[in-house]
Amino acid sequence: MNANPMNSTKPLVAILMGSASDWPQLKDAAATLSRFGVPYEVHVLSAHRTPVEAVEFARAAEEPGLARVWESMGRPPCPEGR
C-alpha cells in the first residue's frame, strides 16, 4: 500500500499505519486530503514487523518537503471482560 495517490507532486502528508487492517480508520482522512488537493502518501510500517523500513522512513521524513505525518498504529486494547 506504499503509494502516492496524487503522484503528480511531492507529498506534503504521509499517512502511516501499522498494518493494512488499519486502513478503514484512515481512508476518510485520505479522502479529505484528496478533496482539498493535498498531496499525500500511504505507508504500512511497523516497528515490530518492518523496523528497518520504519527507521528509514522516519529519517527521510525529516528532510524538507513532508509537512505532516498522520499515523494510526492499531486499535486501543479492549477493556477487560470484553
C-alpha distance (Angstrom), angle and dihedral (degrees) to the residues before:
residue distance angle dihedral
M1 . . .
N2 3.80 . .
A3 3.77 98.8 .
N4 3.76 145.9 132.3
P5 3.82 103.1 -135.0
M6 3.80 89.9 -170.3
N7 3.80 94.3 45.2
S8 3.80 96.5 162.9
T9 3.82 91.5 86.7
K10 3.78 136.9 30.0
P11 3.81 110.6 -85.5
L12 3.79 118.5 -106.7
V13 3.81 95.0 -170.2
A14 3.79 131.4 42.9
I15 3.79 118.5 -156.2
L16 3.80 109.8 -155.2
M17 3.77 129.3 -171.2
G18 3.78 132.5 177.0
S19 3.80 92.3 -133.4
A20 3.77 138.0 1.3
S21 3.80 88.7 -105.4
D22 3.83 87.5 73.2
W23 3.83 91.0 65.3
P24 3.85 95.4 93.1
Q25 3.82 88.7 62.6
L26 3.82 92.2 49.1
K27 3.79 106.1 36.4
D28 3.82 93.1 87.7
A29 3.80 89.6 54.4
A30 3.81 89.3 53.1
A31 3.80 90.9 48.0
T32 3.81 90.6 51.3
L33 3.79 92.0 50.2
S34 3.81 89.4 50.3
R35 3.79 91.9 48.0
F36 3.82 90.1 55.3
G37 3.80 93.3 43.1
V38 3.80 94.7 -114.5
P39 3.81 110.4 152.7
Y40 3.79 112.7 -130.2
E41 3.77 142.9 167.6
V42 3.81 130.4 -143.4
H43 3.82 125.2 -142.5
V44 3.77 136.3 177.8
L45 3.80 105.4 -148.2
S46 3.76 131.1 158.6
A47 3.77 128.6 -170.4
H48 3.81 86.2 -148.2
R49 3.82 102.7 41.6
T50 3.81 101.9 27.8
P51 3.81 106.0 21.1
V52 3.81 96.6 153.3
E53 3.80 92.4 51.3
A54 3.83 91.1 45.6
V55 3.82 91.3 53.7
E56 3.81 91.8 45.7
F57 3.80 90.3 51.2
A58 3.81 92.3 48.5
R59 3.80 91.7 51.0
A60 3.80 92.9 47.5
A61 3.82 91.4 46.8
E62 3.80 88.6 65.3
E63 3.79 90.4 65.3
P64 3.81 117.4 96.8
G65 3.77 116.0 -85.0
L66 3.79 106.3 48.4
A67 3.80 105.5 91.6
R68 3.82 101.4 178.5
V69 3.79 140.9 15.6
W70 3.79 116.0 -152.1
E71 3.78 113.0 -166.7
S72 3.75 141.5 -178.6
M73 3.76 118.1 -179.4
G74 3.77 106.5 -175.7
R75 3.74 133.8 -55.6
P76 3.79 122.9 -62.5
P77 3.79 113.8 -98.5
C78 3.78 117.6 -91.4
P79 3.79 117.4 -109.6
E80 3.79 113.7 -100.1
G81 3.74 115.3 -80.9
R82 3.80 96.7 31.6
